[in-house]
């Protein structure tokens, strides 16, 4: 068995899932190559360390999702209530500019009428 073939079997050897003849060839490959045996020992130590540490807690995404859904529902309700569903920010800006222009025109007309 070549060292590359033995490296491919590290996981199965660690889990003791190798067939007897393959296990024997794997053991002979480790005995024949000291660096391969060191790699396998490091692999086993790394897996042992991973098993000792508790897995990290999964983040709780539910409150954020619920908050976002509530905000979307509020936005939809406001659009229905005030009828601004298709206006958008640019349209709303133009509408406010038109209202300001009409207010200015009304003030000018009132001032002109008062100055006569």
QUIPEBEL-V224822 format. One line per field, one symbol per residue. ss: DSSP state (H for helix, E for strand, C for the rest). psi: psi as a letter, one per 20 degrees, with the letter a starting at -180 (. if undefined). A space follows every 50 residues. Layout:
ss = ???
psi = ???
//
This chain:
ss = CCHHHHHHCHHHHHCCCCCHHHHHHHHHHHHHCHHHHHHHHHHHHHHHHH HHCCCCCCCCCHHHHHHHHHHHHHHHHHHHHHCCCCCHHHHHHHHHHHHH HHHHHHHHHHHHHHHC
psi = prhghhhhjgghhhjljqqghhgghgghhhhhoghghgghghgggghghh hhpqqqpqqoighgggghgghgggghghgggikkgjgrhghhghghhggg ghgggggghghhhhi.
//
